[in-house]
Amino acid sequence: MANAFFSDLLSTISERSRTLLRRGEPADGKHDASDLLKLCEALLSGRGEASGTAMAREVLNGYHDLDANGRLAFFQELSRHFGPDHERLKQAIESWRDEPSDADASDLHFASEPRRQELFRRLNRAPGGTGELVQMRADLLDLIKGRGELGALDRDVVHLLSSWFNRGFLVLRRIDWGTPANILEQIIRYEAVHEIRDWNDLRRRIDPADRRCYAFFHPAMPDAPLIFVEVALTETTPGAIAPLLAEERQPVAIARARTAVFYSISNTQRGLGGISFGSFLIKQVVEELQRELPKLDTFVTLSPVPGFMQWVNEGMDVPLSDDERKLLENLDKPDWFENAELTAQLRAVLEPLAAHYFLKARTPKGRLIDSVARFHLGNGARLERINWLGDLSAKGMRESAGVMVNYLYRLDDIEKNHEAYANQGEVIASSAVKKLLKGERRLLDMRLS
């Protein structure tokens, strides 16, 4: 009863605060960027929690009314005029220089914080504020390209979101056919690797006994999965995606399942770009599956290679002869893979090239070219196998000439593999993959002889 009373009291105060705020609204009820900035200043100067919550909601509502130009102006003003208090920062620096101490260091830390960080914290108090700030960051990403002045603003937002979406706050939930429809709709919409065509296709992926889907949620966004992974339980490691997604496939009896295959991982919140959950997701799902099905002993991915053909066509130092370049023109032919002789010739070129792509090719900054490879190798997986014609979909043929790969998560080796990749840039790979690379020169000589 006491909780209900105080809840009603807070709601009443908040509503009265909204009424007072509305008296200063424009006649059409919509704010422009300058109006919002005045509200932001008022929000930062206010102290009352109820009125602050109402004002935060007013700012977020007004932000929704802005068009792209208005949002750009809003972000630019936040960058220019909501940084650190320069006078306070100057005094803190002078104090630190005169007599450095822990207290002075603390003062310097707080003085250097941009005012917009506190603004975002107060906006986050509004009901639904967390999700709306995530969307605001997505809008910022749409506008930031070529506008370096927005970089500091983006770093401030990422700093706060990284804290708010710390792994300790995330909740793992299994997605099944009994999950609310609004969440299932998001799984269909945000599947980024293998398109889910309709509700029947979704059901085939999450309802059978040999299928699983898991997602991370945040308590402030309970109806919005942040990232999800689809899992197939199989007897052995698969080399192609079509059998896993086939409509008429025969389900695997759980008693015979020994392998868990992570065949699709998709992020749903563009505004959380750069804040990684995937490594935590895979590791926790492995733990969940081991508890449920202790006979599982192999954990692998069946992963796309989205950047392979772009690298082949546009990359620097791609080890291809003129004759091989000519041969690869056959990839433009529809159904080239149905010609056995041509397929064998292309395989002799593309498999060693794929091994080179994973083991040796780098960006100018020294990073692996393939984003999927960076993700899994950075998580401590091993590049286990290159699968020829693993994905015959139009997207798979276009992006990778059908090549897919398996990354193996061997729990005893994850930490060691991660350290090797993070510290030395070493790609941990199976002997089968390395042999493709070692045979690259010999195969080329044979092809040209």
MOQUI-V59396 format. One record per residue. N is the residue number from 0. RES is the residue in one small letter. OMEGA is omega in whole degrees, -180 to 180 (* if undefined). NEAR is the number of other C-alpha atoms within 12 Angstrom. Layout:
n: [N;N]
res: [RES;RES]
omega: [OMEGA;OMEGA]
near: [NEAR;NEAR]
This chain:
n: [0;1;2;3;4;5;6;7;8;9;10;11;12;13;14;15;16;17;18;19;20;21;22;23;24;25;26;27;28;29;30;31;32;33;34;35;36;37;38;39;40;41;42;43;44;45;46;47;48;49;50;51;52;53;54;55;56;57;58;59;60;61;62;63;64;65;66;67;68;69;70;71;72;73;74;75;76;77;78;79;80;81;82;83;84;85;86;87;88;89;90;91;92;93;94;95;96;97;98;99;100;101;102;103;104;105;106;107;108;109;110;111;112;113;114;115;116;117;118;119;120;121;122;123;124;125;126;127;128;129;130;131;132;133;134;135;136;137;138;139;140;141;142;143;144;145;146;147;148;149;150;151;152;153;154;155;156;157;158;159;160;161;162;163;164;165;166;167;168;169;170;171;172;173;174;175;176;177;178;179;180;181;182;183;184;185;186;187;188;189;190;191;192;193;194;195;196;197;198;199;200;201;202;203;204;205;206;207;208;209;210;211;212;213;214;215;216;217;218;219;220;221;222;223;224;225;226;227;228;229;230;231;232;233;234;235;236;237;238;239;240;241;242;243;244;245;246;247;248;249;250;251;252;253;254;255;256;257;258;259;260;261;262;263;264;265;266;267;268;269;270;271;272;273;274;275;276;277;278;279;280;281;282;283;284;285;286;287;288;289;290;291;292;293;294;295;296;297;298;299;300;301;302;303;304;305;306;307;308;309;310;311;312;313;314;315;316;317;318;319;320;321;322;323;324;325;326;327;328;329;330;331;332;333;334;335;336;337;338;339;340;341;342;343;344;345;346;347;348;349;350;351;352;353;354;355;356;357;358;359;360;361;362;363;364;365;366;367;368;369;370;371;372;373;374;375;376;377;378;379;380;381;382;383;384;385;386;387;388;389;390;391;392;393;394;395;396;397;398;399;400;401;402;403;404;405;406;407;408;409;410;411;412;413;414;415;416;417;418;419;420;421;422;423;424;425;426;427;428;429;430;431;432;433;434;435;436;437;438;439;440;441;442;443;444;445;446;447;448]
res: [m;a;n;a;f;f;s;d;l;l;s;t;i;s;e;r;s;r;t;l;l;r;r;g;e;p;a;d;g;k;h;d;a;s;d;l;l;k;l;c;e;a;l;l;s;g;r;g;e;a;s;g;t;a;m;a;r;e;v;l;n;g;y;h;d;l;d;a;n;g;r;l;a;f;f;q;e;l;s;r;h;f;g;p;d;h;e;r;l;k;q;a;i;e;s;w;r;d;e;p;s;d;a;d;a;s;d;l;h;f;a;s;e;p;r;r;q;e;l;f;r;r;l;n;r;a;p;g;g;t;g;e;l;v;q;m;r;a;d;l;l;d;l;i;k;g;r;g;e;l;g;a;l;d;r;d;v;v;h;l;l;s;s;w;f;n;r;g;f;l;v;l;r;r;i;d;w;g;t;p;a;n;i;l;e;q;i;i;r;y;e;a;v;h;e;i;r;d;w;n;d;l;r;r;r;i;d;p;a;d;r;r;c;y;a;f;f;h;p;a;m;p;d;a;p;l;i;f;v;e;v;a;l;t;e;t;t;p;g;a;i;a;p;l;l;a;e;e;r;q;p;v;a;i;a;r;a;r;t;a;v;f;y;s;i;s;n;t;q;r;g;l;g;g;i;s;f;g;s;f;l;i;k;q;v;v;e;e;l;q;r;e;l;p;k;l;d;t;f;v;t;l;s;p;v;p;g;f;m;q;w;v;n;e;g;m;d;v;p;l;s;d;d;e;r;k;l;l;e;n;l;d;k;p;d;w;f;e;n;a;e;l;t;a;q;l;r;a;v;l;e;p;l;a;a;h;y;f;l;k;a;r;t;p;k;g;r;l;i;d;s;v;a;r;f;h;l;g;n;g;a;r;l;e;r;i;n;w;l;g;d;l;s;a;k;g;m;r;e;s;a;g;v;m;v;n;y;l;y;r;l;d;d;i;e;k;n;h;e;a;y;a;n;q;g;e;v;i;a;s;s;a;v;k;k;l;l;k;g;e;r;r;l;l;d;m;r;l;s]
omega: [-180;179;180;-180;-178;177;178;-180;180;179;180;179;-179;-180;177;178;178;-180;178;180;-176;-180;180;-179;171;-176;-179;178;-177;179;168;-174;-179;176;-178;-180;175;176;179;177;179;179;180;-177;-177;-179;-177;-176;-178;179;178;177;179;-180;177;178;179;178;-178;177;179;179;-180;-177;-176;171;-176;180;178;179;176;178;179;-180;-180;178;175;179;-174;-166;180;175;179;172;-172;-178;178;180;179;179;179;178;-180;178;179;180;-178;-177;-177;177;177;180;179;178;178;178;-180;179;-177;179;-178;-179;177;179;-178;177;176;177;-180;177;-179;174;-179;179;-179;176;-178;-175;-177;180;-179;176;174;178;177;178;176;176;179;179;178;-173;-167;-175;180;-179;-176;-178;179;-176;-179;177;180;178;179;180;180;179;-179;-179;178;177;-177;-179;173;-178;-178;180;-173;-179;177;177;175;177;177;-175;178;178;-180;-174;-178;176;178;178;179;176;177;-174;-171;175;-170;-174;180;-173;172;-169;-176;-178;179;178;177;-177;178;-177;-174;-172;-178;-177;-179;177;179;171;-179;180;171;175;174;-178;180;179;-170;-179;-177;175;-179;179;179;-180;176;-173;172;176;-174;177;-178;180;-178;178;-178;-176;-174;179;180;-175;-176;-179;-173;-178;177;-180;179;176;-176;-179;-178;-177;178;-174;172;-175;175;-172;176;174;-175;170;-179;-173;-179;-180;177;177;-178;176;-168;173;-168;-178;177;-178;-178;-177;180;177;175;179;180;-178;179;178;-177;-173;-174;179;176;-179;-179;-179;-175;170;163;-165;174;177;-166;-176;-171;-175;175;177;179;-174;-171;-173;176;174;174;-174;179;174;178;180;180;175;179;180;-177;175;179;178;178;-180;177;176;178;-176;177;175;-172;-178;179;180;179;180;180;179;-179;178;-169;179;176;178;177;177;177;-180;-178;-171;-173;-174;-179;172;177;179;176;179;170;-176;-172;-177;179;177;179;-179;-174;179;176;178;177;178;176;174;-168;-173;172;-174;179;-180;178;-178;-178;177;179;179;-179;179;-179;-173;-172;-175;176;-177;170;180;171;168;-177;174;175;-167;-179;-175;-173;-176;180;180;179;-179;-180;-179;-176;-173;-178;-177;-176;176;178;-175;179;178;-180;178;-179;179;176;180;-179;-179;-175;-178;-179;180;180;178;180;-177;-176;-179;*]
near: [7;8;9;10;11;13;14;15;15;21;20;17;21;27;22;20;25;25;17;16;25;23;12;20;23;15;9;11;16;24;29;28;29;25;26;35;34;25;35;36;27;24;36;29;18;20;13;19;22;29;33;36;36;37;45;43;36;41;44;40;28;31;36;24;22;25;18;20;18;26;32;30;27;39;37;29;25;36;30;21;21;29;26;27;20;19;14;21;25;18;18;28;24;18;21;21;14;12;13;16;15;12;14;21;21;18;22;27;19;21;27;25;27;32;31;36;32;29;37;38;28;38;38;32;29;30;25;23;31;34;33;31;41;37;25;36;35;24;32;39;30;22;27;25;14;10;18;16;21;29;23;26;38;39;26;30;42;30;25;30;35;24;18;27;32;22;24;16;19;29;29;32;28;31;35;26;26;13;23;17;18;17;31;34;24;28;45;30;24;27;31;24;31;32;23;25;20;16;20;18;24;33;28;30;40;32;25;27;25;31;35;36;44;40;40;41;32;28;23;25;25;22;26;34;42;42;41;43;46;42;39;43;40;36;24;24;32;37;31;31;34;22;21;37;32;15;17;11;14;15;25;22;16;24;18;20;28;27;35;46;43;43;44;36;36;35;31;32;37;24;29;36;29;22;27;28;37;34;30;29;35;42;28;25;33;34;20;21;33;21;13;14;23;19;20;29;28;32;40;39;46;46;40;44;39;30;33;37;31;20;29;32;23;13;19;16;18;27;27;30;19;13;18;26;20;16;24;27;19;20;30;16;17;16;19;25;26;14;16;12;12;20;25;19;26;34;33;31;39;39;38;34;43;44;39;35;40;43;33;27;30;25;19;11;9;14;25;30;30;33;20;33;39;33;31;41;40;36;36;36;41;43;41;36;35;46;36;35;33;31;36;29;26;17;23;29;30;26;26;37;45;40;40;44;45;41;45;38;38;29;24;16;18;27;23;24;30;29;20;22;29;23;13;15;24;27;39;39;34;23;17;21;31;28;23;31;31;20;22;27;21;17;24;28;15;13;20;16;8]
